[in-house]
Amino acid sequence: MFVKVFDTHVRTKDGRYLHFDVLTDREAEAAKAYARQFLMDNGLQDEDISQSQCLFCHSEPANPQVAKAIAEDGYFIITLQGFEE
């Protein structure tokens, strides 16, 4: 299975910068919806976000963990910056 990688950047109203990738086999609109859902799951609502960008980056083969998540949920998230506890 090949997946599309959508490079996602979010700036929150409190000044935090979040960077993550959305991996899916679907199109850009679905990736944006998955990004929004991921942010909501992490306690951020639309009103908490001052700026957001979710752009197609590239395609790559999915490893088994990613393929399983996409089969079950439609997407997989790789956090890159701003999610450290």
C-alpha positions in Angstrom: 0.0 0.0 0.0 1.2 3.5 -0.9 0.1 6.4 1.2 0.0 10.1 0.7 1.9 12.2 3.2 0.3 15.6 4.0 2.7 18.0 5.8 0.7 19.9 8.4 1.6 23.1 10.3 -0.5 24.8 12.9 0.0 27.9 14.9 -2.3 28.2 17.9 -3.6 31.5 19.3 -1.5 31.0 22.4 1.6 31.0 20.3 2.4 27.3 20.0 3.7 25.8 16.8 2.6 22.2 15.9 4.0 20.2 13.1 2.7 16.8 12.1 2.2 14.5 9.1 -1.2 13.0 8.1 -0.7 9.7 6.2 -3.8 8.5 4.3 -4.8 6.9 1.0 -7.4 9.6 0.5 -7.4 13.1 -1.0 -6.5 16.5 0.5 -9.9 17.3 1.9 -10.0 14.1 3.9 -6.4 14.8 5.2 -7.5 18.2 6.4 -10.5 16.7 8.2 -8.2 14.1 9.8 -5.9 16.8 10.9 -8.8 18.7 12.4 -9.9 15.6 14.2 -6.4 14.9 15.5 -6.2 18.5 16.9 -9.6 18.1 18.6 -8.5 14.8 20.1 -5.6 16.8 21.5 -7.8 19.4 23.1 -7.6 22.1 20.3 -10.8 23.4 18.8 -11.0 25.5 15.6 -11.2 28.7 17.7 -7.8 27.9 19.3 -6.1 27.9 15.9 -4.8 31.1 14.3 -3.2 29.5 11.3 -3.2 26.1 9.7 -1.7 24.5 6.6 -2.1 20.9 5.4 -0.4 20.3 2.0 0.4 17.1 0.0 4.1 16.4 0.3 4.8 13.0 -1.3 3.8 9.3 -1.5 5.6 6.4 0.2 5.0 2.7 0.9 3.2 2.2 4.2 4.8 0.0 6.9 2.4 -2.6 8.5 1.5 -0.3 11.5 0.5 2.6 9.2 -1.4 0.3 6.8 -3.3 -1.2 9.8 -4.3 2.2 11.2 -5.4 3.5 7.7 -7.5 0.3 7.2 -9.1 0.9 10.6 -9.3 4.7 10.9 -8.5 6.1 7.5 -5.4 7.8 8.6 -2.2 7.8 10.7 -0.5 10.7 12.4 3.3 11.3 12.9 3.9 14.1 15.3 7.0 16.1 14.5 7.1 19.3 16.6 5.2 20.8 19.5 3.7 17.7 21.1 6.4 17.1 23.7 5.0 16.8 27.2 
